[in-house]
Amino acid sequence: MVEKEVWFVTGSQHLYGPETLKQVAENSQEIVKGFNVSNNIPIKIVYKPTVKTPAEITDICLLASSTKNCIGIIAWMHTFSPAKMWIKGLSLLSKPLCHLHTQFNAEVPWESIDMDFMNLNQSAHGDREFGHMMTRMRKDRKIIVGHWKEEKLQKKLGNWARVALGWNEFQHLKVARLGDNMREVAVTDGDKVEAQLRFGFSVNGYDSSDVVDHIKKVTQVEVDALLEEYDNLYELSNDLQIGGAKRQSLVDAAKIELGLRAFLDQGSFKAFTDTFENLGELKQLPGIAVQRLMADGYGFGGEGDWKTSALLRAMKVMARDLNGGTSFMEDYTYHFTPEKSYVMGSHMLEICPSIADAKPSCEVHPLGIGGKEDPVRLVFNAPAGPAINVSLVDLGNRFRLVVNEVEAVNPMGKLPNLPVARVLWDPKPDLEIAATSWILAGGAHHTVYTQALTTEFIEDFAEMAGIELVVIDKNTTVRDLKNQLNANEAYYHLFKNNL
């Protein structure tokens, strides 16, 4: 795979002379070196020569836009770079843009500062000139302020780079839809053509027979190796162990996983959906297969939910190597008490073991829908801690991302008779306001749940995609949210949709 990179572009002008421009270049290169040794920035930052004229700016913006492994630009005005020079270049730039508002030195050198120093270190007002033009052009961008050596700044820059990776993934993502949408369900469907126009990813339909064809090619050696892997990674229930009464169910599940992986690999799909209403010759609804594929980074959506599947894949890419898991999720049932109310999230089978708090149990149980044999699944609880639930919905005239900040808690009981993976959370600011706000915002019953990412990641992602964001957090009130939704309706109707 080609290594992705972000370009570091410094703006200046010829006014300051060759000595100052030489120092600008040296300072920029040192900043880039500092970023590339930072543990907080997961992607290579590439230094580019200082741009000093409209032609140089236009050329670098065009080159960045056409270079596949470049996923974004960091722009910094070390000196003053007259912003009219940037108009054409910025209008042509199609990659995400981060405006880094920093300066090379951290503190004012009180005893030695002179006008040469002032002429060199002008980002305090040079970046304001640059920022004014982007605002006038209605150019979406991330603004990060602080000294470049500070860990806080590097973390923000690293998070933005992760979001750029997720946005880049959207540009070429292929989603395979095994079967259609669950019949008569609204929120999991949507305009796939508009999604490709807005986000870049494609969604196309396939039949379960396409997976079955691959299952038929699976060898016994492959099955035995996967069964051994199951045995090593999970606590197999007695009936799934060798000689157990339902061992064949585990064998069938292994064949489904191997066949599904082969199908996805052959088509270069990194996200997929299925539906229990179109299983064809599949012996059981894929459970452990889907869970393990999600753990390996694939996106998934149940019942044909291609939007959640694509979003999960992008968020998996953003969260790579971060602490905390990311999973397909569904608000399933409530726990109402006079003191505090909670949401139990789960699904029929498909919760990613990346959010497991311990070694999952591998079990087989009946499933009352789908009309197939009892499916194998991984059963576990999720750890306590802060998380977010994210939903991507199609409103007809635009897409909207809805985020609810939550606090996962430990279940109040052992749940011995609930044979699915699950997580219990306290939605912010409380269940009454959060659920009311979520419903008003049109959020889906399917979400992406993550303890690896924060709201800021999704805010940056929405900005890169040019779509609406609604956040439900500890400060949310229903009255304010209603006003925000009404204002957004006018904004996207009058302005954003006419760009």
C-alpha atoms as one frame of an Amber mdcrd trajectory, in Angstrom:
protein
   0.000   0.000   0.000   1.270   3.465  -0.900   2.204   5.427   2.215  -0.094
   8.381   2.778   1.349  11.786   3.547   0.407  15.362   4.410   2.267  18.247
   2.794   3.614  21.152   4.840   3.373  24.390   2.853   4.779  27.673   4.157
   3.677  31.001   2.734   5.839  34.090   2.378   6.776  36.614  -0.347   9.896
  38.008  -2.071   9.624  41.317  -0.186  11.856  40.125   2.669  14.882  39.162
   0.592  16.876  35.921   0.201  18.326  35.768   3.720  14.914  35.905   5.383
  13.468  33.402   2.912  16.369  31.057   3.613  15.598  31.251   7.310  11.908
  30.668   6.625  12.766  27.461   4.756  15.131  26.237   7.476  12.587  26.913
  10.210   9.857  25.109   8.259  12.080  22.081   7.737  12.842  21.922  11.453
   9.128  22.022  12.290   8.484  19.163   9.867  11.300  17.128  11.431   9.782
  17.735  14.839   6.361  16.576  13.658   7.780  13.442  12.066   9.404  12.257
  15.304   6.270  12.972  17.339   4.382   9.939  18.658   1.186  11.947  18.365
   1.227  12.308  14.572   0.538   8.983  12.805   1.324  10.055   9.260   4.375
  11.333   7.418   4.589  15.119   7.062   6.397  16.188   3.897   8.158  19.551
   3.653   7.464  21.545   0.497   9.429  24.627  -0.643   8.152  28.004   0.507
   5.532  29.484  -1.820   6.060  33.162  -2.616   3.967  33.958  -5.701   0.440
  33.245  -6.999   1.885  30.835  -9.568   3.816  28.840  -6.949   0.745  28.651
  -4.725  -1.482  27.509  -7.577   1.043  24.884  -8.669   1.383  23.347  -5.199
  -2.395  23.259  -4.716  -2.905  21.597  -8.100  -0.128  19.109  -7.428  -1.513
  18.216  -4.003  -4.974  17.724  -5.469  -3.688  15.342  -8.143  -1.203  13.369
  -6.016  -2.885  10.197  -4.766  -0.812   9.666  -1.651  -1.192  13.287  -0.511
  -4.255  13.400   1.730  -4.074  17.014   2.864  -2.106  20.226   3.290  -0.861
  22.007   6.398  -0.493  25.706   5.597   1.504  28.146   7.734   2.348  31.783
   7.117   5.788  32.234   8.714   5.904  35.817   7.458   3.236  37.905   5.769
   1.885  36.258   2.607  -0.557  38.607   0.838  -3.747  36.573   0.622  -4.846
  37.630  -2.860  -1.997  35.394  -4.032  -3.873  32.412  -2.583  -7.239  32.899
  -4.289  -6.721  30.726  -7.345  -4.792  28.021  -5.547  -7.309  27.678  -2.733
 -10.182  27.600  -5.207  -8.549  24.634  -6.956  -7.422  22.719  -3.864  -9.537
  19.584  -3.364  -7.697  18.062  -0.406  -8.370  18.813   3.281  -6.635  21.900
   4.611  -5.244  22.545   8.083  -4.340  26.131   8.904  -1.516  25.905  11.433
  -1.323  29.148  13.430   2.032  28.911  15.152   5.417  30.595  15.136   8.894
  29.161  15.110  10.025  30.689  18.410   8.016  30.121  21.562   8.861  33.221
  23.584   9.820  36.801  22.815  13.631  37.206  23.192  13.311  40.318  25.303
  16.976  41.371  25.277  17.787  40.668  21.621  14.572  41.270  19.713  14.955
  43.719  16.817  13.228  44.487  13.535  14.982  41.648  11.718  13.384  39.276
  14.199  10.012  40.976  13.746  10.219  40.778   9.937  10.917  37.055  10.127
   8.375  36.040  12.778   5.154  37.574  11.504   2.717  34.653  11.722   0.657
  36.496  14.366  -0.682  38.739  11.612   0.380  36.784   8.517  -1.965  33.954
   9.473  -4.773  36.428  10.056  -4.402  37.701   6.489  -4.484  34.116   5.236
  -7.446  33.272   7.465  -9.429  36.266   6.237  -9.197  35.095   2.647 -10.293
  31.558   3.477 -13.268  32.920   5.398 -14.201  35.210   2.509 -13.910  32.236
   0.131 -16.032  30.102   2.505 -13.156  27.627   2.544 -13.623  24.845   5.088
 -10.469  24.164   7.070  -9.129  23.118  10.454  -7.477  25.855  12.515  -4.917
  24.752  15.096  -3.339  27.394  17.351  -0.333  27.058  19.633   3.398  26.453
  19.609   4.448  23.646  17.297   6.510  21.862  19.970   3.608  21.576  22.419
   2.167  18.092  22.834  -1.347  19.527  22.882  -0.868  21.025  19.429   0.757
  17.882  18.055  -2.148  15.785  19.323  -4.638  18.073  17.594  -2.626  17.904
  14.389  -2.348  14.134  14.676  -6.095  13.813  15.187  -6.749  15.971  12.138
  -4.376  13.778  10.112  -6.314  10.710  11.249  -9.547  12.301  10.070  -7.900
  13.094   6.727  -7.024   9.397   6.467 -10.665   8.523   7.089 -11.834  11.047
   4.515  -9.306   9.695   2.027 -10.684   6.206   2.675 -14.162   7.460   1.755
 -12.874   8.626  -1.624 -12.221   5.097  -2.911 -14.215   2.893  -0.536 -16.308
   0.117  -2.063 -19.304  -1.104  -0.057 -20.813  -4.490  -0.929 -24.486  -4.841
  -0.109 -25.409  -8.514   0.304 -29.099  -8.358  -0.365 -31.143  -5.190  -0.250
 -32.412  -3.051   2.581 -34.530  -4.613   5.317 -38.022  -4.310   3.894 -39.972
  -1.131   4.656 -37.190   0.332   6.844 -36.467   4.000   6.123 -33.344   5.142
   7.938 -31.027   2.376   6.712 -31.811   3.224   3.099 -31.005   6.440   1.243
 -29.635   7.958  -1.933 -26.546   5.954  -2.889 -25.855   8.119  -5.928 -25.893
  11.305  -3.869 -23.638   9.615  -1.329 -21.103   8.835  -4.040 -21.269  12.423
  -5.277 -20.769  13.817  -1.775 -18.406  11.280  -0.207 -16.815   9.334  -3.052
 -17.616   5.813  -1.880 -19.655   3.434  -4.037 -22.411   1.079  -2.882 -23.456
  -1.841  -5.044 -25.665  -4.870  -4.496 -24.705  -8.532  -4.523 -26.511 -11.752
  -3.688 -25.736 -14.210  -0.918 -24.960 -16.698  -3.688 -21.853 -14.638  -4.489
 -20.562 -15.509  -1.014 -21.773 -19.116  -1.227 -19.673 -19.599  -4.383 -16.587
 -18.761  -2.332 -17.697 -20.931   0.584 -17.812 -23.936  -1.732 -14.109 -23.390
  -2.519 -13.001 -23.389   1.121 -10.622 -26.238   1.969 -10.609 -28.413   5.063
  -7.118 -27.184   5.871  -8.410 -23.601   5.975 -11.347 -24.581   8.164  -9.157
 -26.505  10.616  -6.745 -23.591  10.922  -9.585 -21.144  11.625 -11.179 -23.468
  14.171  -7.848 -23.625  15.988  -7.731 -19.821  15.956 -11.219 -19.670  17.467
 -10.114 -22.066  20.178  -7.054 -19.957  21.029  -8.759 -16.559  21.036 -12.126
 -17.269  22.635 -13.759 -19.265  25.395 -15.662 -21.888  23.407 -18.868 -23.100
  25.020 -18.985 -26.830  25.712 -21.322 -27.592  22.825 -18.937 -25.907  20.336
 -15.824 -27.766  21.431 -14.554 -30.882  19.661 -17.163 -33.577  20.183 -19.752
 -31.016  21.327 -23.364 -31.318  20.268 -23.197 -28.179  18.111 -19.625 -28.392
  16.849 -20.958 -28.424  13.278 -22.409 -24.942  13.812 -18.898 -23.664  14.502
 -17.597 -25.456  11.396 -20.336 -23.827   9.305 -19.561 -20.433  10.846 -15.878
 -20.846   9.982 -16.763 -21.669   6.377 -18.964 -18.576   6.187 -16.142 -16.402
   7.506 -13.623 -17.816   5.039 -16.015 -17.460   2.127 -17.051 -13.939   3.113
 -13.425 -12.853   3.470 -12.615 -14.282   0.056 -15.568 -12.469  -1.507 -14.588
  -9.150   0.076 -10.915  -9.560  -0.835 -11.692 -10.439  -4.445 -13.836  -7.337
  -4.878 -11.565  -5.035  -2.838 -14.484  -4.270  -0.542 -13.644  -2.735   2.830
 -17.240  -2.444   4.002 -20.357  -4.542   3.577 -23.910  -5.161   4.735 -26.168
  -8.167   4.982 -29.795  -8.796   5.885 -31.513 -11.763   7.496 -34.258 -11.445
   4.859 -31.901 -12.536   2.063 -29.623 -15.313   3.311 -30.179 -17.731   0.418
 -28.112 -20.886   0.925 -26.204 -19.520   3.914 -26.821 -21.929   6.775 -26.838
 -19.225   9.434 -26.834 -15.457   9.694 -23.154 -14.436   9.791 -22.327 -13.626
  13.398 -18.777 -14.397  14.428 -17.672 -13.826  10.825 -18.973 -10.249  10.854
 -17.592  -9.600  14.331 -14.108 -10.747  13.381 -14.147  -8.834  10.100 -15.016
  -5.653  11.991 -12.159  -6.367  14.392  -9.878  -6.468  11.345 -11.067  -3.021
  10.233 -13.964  -3.754   7.885 -17.064  -1.608   7.982 -20.408  -3.303   8.562
 -24.064  -2.375   8.746 -26.918  -4.718   9.582 -30.112  -5.005   7.547 -28.559
  -3.325   4.510 -27.382  -0.213   6.377 -24.714   0.947   3.938 -24.284   4.419
   5.491 -23.300   3.008   8.880 -21.092   0.428   7.192 -19.143   3.100   5.309
 -18.930   5.344   8.376 -17.629   2.463  10.506 -14.872   1.762   7.997 -13.804
   5.419   7.950 -13.801   5.596  11.742 -11.837   2.333  11.960  -9.186   3.942
   9.749  -9.134   7.067  11.930  -8.838   5.025  15.123  -6.092   2.660  13.984
  -3.602   1.975  16.843  -5.519   4.153  19.312  -6.719   2.826  22.649 -10.366
   1.811  22.735 -12.511  -0.061  20.240 -14.969   0.949  17.523 -18.063  -1.039
  16.583 -21.367  -1.214  14.790 -24.034  -0.542  17.423 -27.742  -0.238  17.994
 -29.728   1.390  20.809 -31.573  -1.719  21.942 -33.341  -1.278  25.280 -33.517
   1.123  28.240 -32.898   0.835  31.961 -35.206   3.333  33.650 -34.784   4.095
  37.358 -35.819   7.120  39.430 -32.156   7.952  40.071 -30.610   7.395  36.627
 -31.572   5.928  33.270 -29.317   4.099  30.837 -29.229   2.695  27.305 -28.233
  -0.869  26.570 -26.611  -1.080  23.165 -26.392  -4.371  21.331 -27.495  -6.131
  18.149 -28.681  -9.552  17.152 -25.089 -10.764  16.719 -22.811  -8.189  15.198
 -20.872  -6.218  17.816 -17.128  -5.841  17.247 -14.874  -7.567  19.816 -12.533
  -4.564  19.698 -14.790  -3.143  22.442 -14.711  -6.291  24.613 -13.600  -5.860
  28.223 -12.269  -9.432  28.472 -11.765 -12.598  26.442 -15.053 -13.126  24.533
 -17.127 -16.238  24.922 -17.935 -18.079  21.689 -21.473 -19.420  21.863 -24.326
 -20.688  19.705 -27.975 -19.875  20.405 -31.243 -19.818  18.479 -32.171 -16.677
  16.557 -35.881 -16.109  16.263 -35.719 -14.348  12.891 -34.274 -15.290   9.520
 -35.434 -18.897   9.496 -31.931 -20.354   9.506 -29.841 -22.564  11.770 -28.630
 -21.316  15.125 -25.797 -18.802  14.536 -22.456 -18.629  16.332 -21.521 -15.360
  17.981 -19.043 -13.776  20.409 -20.550 -12.697  23.721 -18.968 -10.044  25.967
 -19.434  -6.809  27.875 -17.759  -3.508  26.972 -15.554  -1.584  29.404 -16.671
   1.522  31.262 -15.459   4.916  30.102 -16.249   7.867  27.804 -17.460   7.129
  24.283 -19.488   8.575  21.441 -22.290   7.229  19.274 -22.336   8.544  15.705
 -25.057   8.293  13.078 -24.958   9.279   9.390 -28.427   9.971   8.014 -29.864
  11.041   4.670 -32.402  13.868   5.114 -33.355  14.008   1.437 -31.739  17.361
   0.705 -28.500  16.730   2.615 -26.601  14.337   4.857 -26.308  14.888   8.593
 -23.936  13.469  11.193 -25.416  13.132  14.673 -23.142  12.586  17.689 -24.122
  11.758  21.248 -21.428  11.816  23.895 -21.959   9.009  26.411 -20.332   7.401
  29.438 -20.229   3.603  29.362 -20.811   1.916  32.720 -20.558  -1.608  34.042
 -23.800  -3.619  33.861 -25.659  -3.903  37.149 -26.009  -7.671  36.704 -24.291
 -10.631  35.045 -26.837 -11.047  32.205 -26.552 -14.852  32.140 -29.442 -15.288
  29.710 -28.519 -12.574  27.190 -26.428 -14.321  24.513 -25.145 -11.243  22.680
 -22.384  -8.678  23.082 -23.580  -5.517  24.807 -22.619  -2.188  26.318 -24.477
  -0.064  28.869 -24.111   3.704  28.693 -25.294   6.937  30.251 -26.145   9.329
  27.386 -25.259  12.970  27.929 -26.760  15.094  29.373 -29.315  12.444  30.416
 -31.496   9.896  28.681 -34.568  12.129  28.457 -32.814  15.052  26.777 -30.454
  12.880  24.720 -33.194  10.650  23.298 -35.473  13.621  22.603 -32.639  15.446
  20.842 -31.567  12.378  18.887 -35.103  11.808  17.636 -35.533  15.491  16.728
 -32.264  15.342  14.769 -33.450  12.283  12.855 -30.634  10.087  14.137 -30.766
   6.420  13.164 -31.208   3.407  15.449 -27.899   2.098  14.068 -24.714   3.916
  15.058 -20.958   3.630  15.220 -19.897   3.368  18.860 -16.316   4.244  19.722
 -14.161   4.735  22.772 -11.132   5.517  20.576 -12.394   8.731  18.977 -13.907
  11.923  20.342 -16.430  14.433  19.045 -13.617  16.577  17.627 -12.758  13.840
  15.122 -16.326  13.776  13.846 -16.488  17.568  13.746 -13.399  17.638  11.533
 -14.821  14.843   9.382 -18.102  16.676   8.846 -16.147  19.767   7.852 -14.050
  17.846   5.321 -17.199  16.296   3.870 -19.082  19.586   3.850 -22.054  18.130
   5.711 -24.112  19.075   8.741 -23.119  18.096  12.273 -25.391  17.917  15.300
 -23.762  17.241  18.680 -25.656  16.138  21.777 -23.486  16.561  24.875 -23.587
  17.622  28.518 -24.573  21.180  27.546 -27.477  20.270  25.243 -30.976  21.550
  25.910 -33.966  20.610  23.790 -34.892  24.256  23.210 -31.421  25.162  21.959
 -31.263  22.048  19.793 -34.589  22.902  18.142 -33.278  26.370  17.359 -30.062
  24.907  15.964 -31.955  22.484  13.715 -34.167  25.294  12.409 -31.138  27.496
  11.733 -29.341  24.634  10.001 -32.346  23.993   7.796 -32.219  27.577   6.542
 -28.425  27.582   6.213 -28.204  24.422   4.128 -31.168  25.411   1.991 -30.015
  28.963   1.264 -26.256  28.617   1.195 -24.600  25.259   1.413 -26.659  23.466
  -1.234 -26.002  26.293  -3.689 -22.210  26.015  -3.585
